[in-house]
Amino acid sequence: MPRIPALAHWINTILTTAMPTLSPWTARRLTDWLVSILLMQSITTRVVAWGCALGVSPAAHAASHERRLRRT
């Protein structure tokens, strides 16, 4: 599991470098979304939300991640 934060940091760095006008909050949300897709190997909203809850921020609930992904 220690490689997941490094992967998230790497993706976040790429996003902020490629799109410097991106807000930090949006960059973090996109980073969580991309890492979850890579971890869960799926793009369904529910599975990605579980990936966010389990892989990126363990204290958060999958339902709140699912709502955030739908808004995104």
N, CA, C and O atoms as a GROMACS GRO file, in nm:
protein
  288
    1MET      N    1   0.080  -0.121   0.000
    1MET     CA    2   0.000   0.000   0.000
    1MET      C    3   0.084   0.128   0.000
    1MET      O    4   0.030   0.233  -0.035
    2PRO      N    5   0.213   0.128   0.036
    2PRO     CA    6   0.288   0.253   0.036
    2PRO      C    7   0.307   0.312  -0.103
    2PRO      O    8   0.340   0.430  -0.115
    3ARG      N    9   0.287   0.234  -0.208
    3ARG     CA   10   0.305   0.286  -0.342
    3ARG      C   11   0.185   0.370  -0.388
    3ARG      O   12   0.198   0.451  -0.479
    4ILE      N   13   0.070   0.350  -0.326
    4ILE     CA   14  -0.050   0.424  -0.368
    4ILE      C   15  -0.034   0.574  -0.342
    4ILE      O   16  -0.065   0.652  -0.433
    5PRO      N   17   0.011   0.619  -0.224
    5PRO     CA   18   0.032   0.763  -0.208
    5PRO      C   19   0.135   0.820  -0.307
    5PRO      O   20   0.121   0.933  -0.353
    6ALA      N   21   0.238   0.742  -0.338
    6ALA     CA   22   0.338   0.788  -0.435
    6ALA      C   23   0.275   0.800  -0.574
    6ALA      O   24   0.305   0.895  -0.647
    7LEU      N   25   0.190   0.706  -0.610
    7LEU     CA   26   0.120   0.712  -0.738
    7LEU      C   27   0.027   0.833  -0.742
    7LEU      O   28   0.022   0.904  -0.842
    8ALA      N   29  -0.046   0.856  -0.633
    8ALA     CA   30  -0.136   0.970  -0.627
    8ALA      C   31  -0.058   1.101  -0.638
    8ALA      O   32  -0.102   1.194  -0.706
    9HIS      N   33   0.055   1.109  -0.572
    9HIS     CA   34   0.137   1.230  -0.579
    9HIS      C   35   0.189   1.252  -0.722
    9HIS      O   36   0.191   1.365  -0.771
   10TRP      N   37   0.231   1.146  -0.786
   10TRP     CA   38   0.283   1.154  -0.923
   10TRP      C   39   0.173   1.201  -1.019
   10TRP      O   40   0.198   1.289  -1.102
   11ILE      N   41   0.054   1.144  -1.007
   11ILE     CA   42  -0.057   1.185  -1.094
   11ILE      C   43  -0.095   1.331  -1.067
   11ILE      O   44  -0.119   1.407  -1.160
   12ASN      N   45  -0.098   1.368  -0.940
   12ASN     CA   46  -0.132   1.507  -0.905
   12ASN      C   47  -0.028   1.604  -0.962
   12ASN      O   48  -0.064   1.712  -1.010
   13THR      N   49   0.098   1.567  -0.958
   13THR     CA   50   0.203   1.651  -1.014
   13THR      C   51   0.186   1.667  -1.164
   13THR      O   52   0.202   1.777  -1.217
   14ILE      N   53   0.155   1.560  -1.232
   14ILE     CA   54   0.133   1.566  -1.377
   14ILE      C   55   0.014   1.656  -1.409
   14ILE      O   56   0.022   1.739  -1.500
   15LEU      N   57  -0.096   1.640  -1.335
   15LEU     CA   58  -0.214   1.723  -1.359
   15LEU      C   59  -0.186   1.871  -1.338
   15LEU      O   60  -0.223   1.954  -1.421
   16THR      N   61  -0.122   1.903  -1.227
   16THR     CA   62  -0.096   2.045  -1.198
   16THR      C   63   0.008   2.105  -1.292
   16THR      O   64   0.006   2.226  -1.317
   17THR      N   65   0.098   2.024  -1.344
   17THR     CA   66   0.196   2.073  -1.441
   17THR      C   67   0.131   2.094  -1.577
   17THR      O   68   0.156   2.194  -1.644
   18ALA      N   69   0.047   2.000  -1.617
   18ALA     CA   70  -0.017   2.009  -1.748
   18ALA      C   71  -0.125   2.116  -1.752
   18ALA      O   72  -0.147   2.180  -1.855
   19MET      N   73  -0.193   2.137  -1.639
   19MET     CA   74  -0.301   2.235  -1.632
   19MET      C   75  -0.278   2.327  -1.512
   19MET      O   76  -0.338   2.305  -1.406
   20PRO      N   77  -0.194   2.428  -1.526
   20PRO     CA   78  -0.160   2.513  -1.410
   20PRO      C   79  -0.277   2.595  -1.356
   20PRO      O   80  -0.272   2.641  -1.242
   21THR      N   81  -0.382   2.614  -1.436
   21THR     CA   82  -0.497   2.692  -1.388
   21THR      C   83  -0.595   2.608  -1.308
   21THR      O   84  -0.694   2.660  -1.257
   22LEU      N   85  -0.570   2.480  -1.297
   22LEU     CA   86  -0.657   2.389  -1.223
   22LEU      C   87  -0.648   2.418  -1.074
   22LEU      O   88  -0.538   2.430  -1.019
   23SER      N   89  -0.763   2.429  -1.009
   23SER     CA   90  -0.761   2.455  -0.864
   23SER      C   91  -0.708   2.331  -0.790
   23SER      O   92  -0.723   2.219  -0.839
   24PRO      N   93  -0.647   2.351  -0.675
   24PRO     CA   94  -0.596   2.236  -0.599
   24PRO      C   95  -0.706   2.135  -0.564
   24PRO      O   96  -0.682   2.014  -0.565
   25TRP      N   97  -0.824   2.185  -0.533
   25TRP     CA   98  -0.935   2.096  -0.498
   25TRP      C   99  -0.974   2.009  -0.618
   25TRP      O  100  -0.996   1.888  -0.602
   26THR      N  101  -0.984   2.067  -0.736
   26THR     CA  102  -1.019   1.992  -0.856
   26THR      C  103  -0.909   1.894  -0.893
   26THR      O  104  -0.936   1.781  -0.933
   27ALA      N  105  -0.784   1.937  -0.878
   27ALA     CA  106  -0.672   1.848  -0.908
   27ALA      C  107  -0.674   1.727  -0.814
   27ALA      O  108  -0.648   1.614  -0.857
   28ARG      N  109  -0.704   1.749  -0.687
   28ARG     CA  110  -0.711   1.638  -0.592
   28ARG      C  111  -0.825   1.543  -0.626
   28ARG      O  112  -0.809   1.421  -0.619
   29ARG      N  113  -0.941   1.599  -0.663
   29ARG     CA  114  -1.055   1.515  -0.698
   29ARG      C  115  -1.025   1.431  -0.823
   29ARG      O  116  -1.058   1.313  -0.827
   30LEU      N  117  -0.962   1.492  -0.924
   30LEU     CA  118  -0.924   1.417  -1.044
   30LEU      C  119  -0.820   1.311  -1.012
   30LEU      O  120  -0.824   1.200  -1.065
   31THR      N  121  -0.726   1.345  -0.926
   31THR     CA  122  -0.625   1.249  -0.885
   31THR      C  123  -0.689   1.128  -0.818
   31THR      O  124  -0.657   1.014  -0.851
   32ASP      N  125  -0.779   1.152  -0.724
   32ASP     CA  126  -0.848   1.042  -0.656
   32ASP      C  127  -0.924   0.955  -0.755
   32ASP      O  128  -0.924   0.832  -0.745
   33TRP      N  129  -0.988   1.020  -0.850
   33TRP     CA  130  -1.067   0.948  -0.950
   33TRP      C  131  -0.977   0.860  -1.037
   33TRP      O  132  -1.009   0.743  -1.060
   34LEU      N  133  -0.865   0.916  -1.085
   34LEU     CA  134  -0.774   0.839  -1.170
   34LEU      C  135  -0.708   0.723  -1.095
   34LEU      O  136  -0.697   0.613  -1.150
   35VAL      N  137  -0.666   0.747  -0.973
   35VAL     CA  138  -0.605   0.640  -0.894
   35VAL      C  139  -0.706   0.528  -0.869
   35VAL      O  140  -0.671   0.410  -0.874
   36SER      N  141  -0.829   0.565  -0.842
   36SER     CA  142  -0.932   0.464  -0.818
   36SER      C  143  -0.960   0.381  -0.941
   36SER      O  144  -0.978   0.260  -0.932
   37ILE      N  145  -0.963   0.444  -1.057
   37ILE     CA  146  -0.982   0.368  -1.181
   37ILE      C  147  -0.867   0.271  -1.201
   37ILE      O  148  -0.888   0.156  -1.239
   38LEU      N  149  -0.745   0.316  -1.175
   38LEU     CA  150  -0.630   0.227  -1.190
   38LEU      C  151  -0.633   0.111  -1.091
   38LEU      O  152  -0.600  -0.002  -1.126
   39LEU      N  153  -0.674   0.139  -0.968
   39LEU     CA  154  -0.678   0.034  -0.866
   39LEU      C  155  -0.791  -0.065  -0.888
   39LEU      O  156  -0.772  -0.186  -0.875
   40MET      N  157  -0.909  -0.013  -0.920
   40MET     CA  158  -1.027  -0.099  -0.930
   40MET      C  159  -1.046  -0.156  -1.070
   40MET      O  160  -1.127  -0.247  -1.088
   41GLN      N  161  -0.976  -0.104  -1.170
   41GLN     CA  162  -0.984  -0.150  -1.308
   41GLN      C  163  -1.127  -0.146  -1.361
   41GLN      O  164  -1.171  -0.237  -1.431
   42SER      N  165  -1.197  -0.040  -1.327
   42SER     CA  166  -1.334  -0.024  -1.372
   42SER      C  167  -1.367   0.124  -1.376
   42SER      O  168  -1.303   0.204  -1.308
   43ILE      N  169  -1.466   0.160  -1.455
   43ILE     CA  170  -1.507   0.300  -1.459
   43ILE      C  171  -1.652   0.319  -1.416
   43ILE      O  172  -1.709   0.426  -1.436
   44THR      N  173  -1.714   0.216  -1.358
   44THR     CA  174  -1.848   0.237  -1.304
   44THR      C  175  -1.836   0.323  -1.180
   44THR      O  176  -1.741   0.311  -1.102
   45THR      N  177  -1.933   0.410  -1.161
   45THR     CA  178  -1.927   0.507  -1.052
   45THR      C  179  -1.916   0.441  -0.916
   45THR      O  180  -1.837   0.484  -0.833
   46ARG      N  181  -1.994   0.338  -0.892
   46ARG     CA  182  -1.994   0.272  -0.762
   46ARG      C  183  -1.859   0.207  -0.732
   46ARG      O  184  -1.808   0.218  -0.620
   47VAL      N  185  -1.801   0.140  -0.830
   47VAL     CA  186  -1.672   0.074  -0.808
   47VAL      C  187  -1.561   0.176  -0.787
   47VAL      O  188  -1.475   0.158  -0.701
   48VAL      N  189  -1.563   0.283  -0.865
   48VAL     CA  190  -1.462   0.388  -0.848
   48VAL      C  191  -1.477   0.454  -0.712
   48VAL      O  192  -1.378   0.487  -0.647
   49ALA      N  193  -1.601   0.475  -0.668
   49ALA     CA  194  -1.624   0.535  -0.536
   49ALA      C  195  -1.568   0.445  -0.426
   49ALA      O  196  -1.507   0.495  -0.331
   50TRP      N  197  -1.587   0.315  -0.437
   50TRP     CA  198  -1.528   0.224  -0.339
   50TRP      C  199  -1.376   0.231  -0.344
   50TRP      O  200  -1.310   0.223  -0.241
   51GLY      N  201  -1.321   0.244  -0.464
   51GLY     CA  202  -1.176   0.258  -0.476
   51GLY      C  203  -1.125   0.384  -0.408
   51GLY      O  204  -1.020   0.382  -0.343
   52CYS      N  205  -1.200   0.493  -0.421
   52CYS     CA  206  -1.162   0.617  -0.352
   52CYS      C  207  -1.166   0.598  -0.202
   52CYS      O  208  -1.075   0.640  -0.130
   53ALA      N  209  -1.273   0.535  -0.155
   53ALA     CA  210  -1.289   0.517  -0.011
   53ALA      C  211  -1.184   0.422   0.047
   53ALA      O  212  -1.135   0.444   0.158
   54LEU      N  213  -1.151   0.318  -0.027
   54LEU     CA  214  -1.058   0.217   0.025
   54LEU      C  215  -0.912   0.249  -0.003
   54LEU      O  216  -0.827   0.223   0.082
   55GLY      N  217  -0.883   0.304  -0.119
   55GLY     CA  218  -0.744   0.320  -0.157
   55GLY      C  219  -0.683   0.455  -0.128
   55GLY      O  220  -0.565   0.464  -0.097
   56VAL      N  221  -0.762   0.560  -0.139
   56VAL     CA  222  -0.703   0.692  -0.130
   56VAL      C  223  -0.727   0.757   0.005
   56VAL      O  224  -0.633   0.803   0.069
   57SER      N  225  -0.850   0.760   0.048
   57SER     CA  226  -0.882   0.822   0.176
   57SER      C  227  -0.967   0.727   0.258
   57SER      O  228  -1.090   0.730   0.247
   58PRO      N  229  -0.907   0.644   0.341
   58PRO     CA  230  -0.980   0.539   0.411
   58PRO      C  231  -1.084   0.589   0.510
   58PRO      O  232  -1.172   0.512   0.548
   59ALA      N  233  -1.078   0.713   0.553
   59ALA     CA  234  -1.174   0.762   0.651
   59ALA      C  235  -1.306   0.803   0.586
   59ALA      O  236  -1.407   0.816   0.655
   60ALA      N  237  -1.306   0.824   0.455
   60ALA     CA  238  -1.426   0.871   0.386
   60ALA      C  239  -1.517   0.754   0.351
   60ALA      O  240  -1.475   0.638   0.347
   61HIS      N  241  -1.641   0.787   0.326
   61HIS     CA  242  -1.740   0.685   0.290
   61HIS      C  243  -1.754   0.677   0.139
   61HIS      O  244  -1.741   0.778   0.069
   62ALA      N  245  -1.781   0.559   0.089
   62ALA     CA  246  -1.795   0.539  -0.055
   62ALA      C  247  -1.913   0.616  -0.111
   62ALA      O  248  -1.907   0.664  -0.224
   63ALA      N  249  -2.021   0.629  -0.034
   63ALA     CA  250  -2.139   0.700  -0.084
   63ALA      C  251  -2.107   0.847  -0.110
   63ALA      O  252  -2.154   0.903  -0.210
   64SER      N  253  -2.030   0.911  -0.024
   64SER     CA  254  -1.996   1.051  -0.048
   64SER      C  255  -1.904   1.065  -0.168
   64SER      O  256  -1.915   1.161  -0.244
   65HIS      N  257  -1.813   0.969  -0.187
   65HIS     CA  258  -1.727   0.970  -0.305
   65HIS      C  259  -1.811   0.952  -0.431
   65HIS      O  260  -1.785   1.015  -0.534
   66GLU      N  261  -1.910   0.865  -0.423
   66GLU     CA  262  -1.996   0.843  -0.540
   66GLU      C  263  -2.070   0.971  -0.579
   66GLU      O  264  -2.080   1.003  -0.697
   67ARG      N  265  -2.120   1.044  -0.481
   67ARG     CA  266  -2.187   1.173  -0.509
   67ARG      C  267  -2.090   1.273  -0.570
   67ARG      O  268  -2.125   1.344  -0.664
   68ARG      N  269  -1.969   1.278  -0.517
   68ARG     CA  270  -1.868   1.370  -0.573
   68ARG      C  271  -1.834   1.334  -0.717
   68ARG      O  272  -1.820   1.422  -0.802
   69LEU      N  273  -1.820   1.205  -0.744
   69LEU     CA  274  -1.790   1.163  -0.880
   69LEU      C  275  -1.902   1.195  -0.976
   69LEU      O  276  -1.878   1.232  -1.090
   70ARG      N  277  -2.025   1.181  -0.929
   70ARG     CA  278  -2.138   1.217  -1.016
   70ARG      C  279  -2.138   1.366  -1.046
   70ARG      O  280  -2.167   1.406  -1.158
   71ARG      N  281  -2.105   1.448  -0.947
   71ARG     CA  282  -2.098   1.592  -0.971
   71ARG      C  283  -1.984   1.626  -1.068
   71ARG      O  284  -1.997   1.715  -1.152
   72THR      N  285  -1.874   1.554  -1.056
   72THR     CA  286  -1.760   1.578  -1.144
   72THR      C  287  -1.794   1.537  -1.285
   72THR      O  288  -1.710   1.549  -1.375
   0.00000   0.00000   0.00000
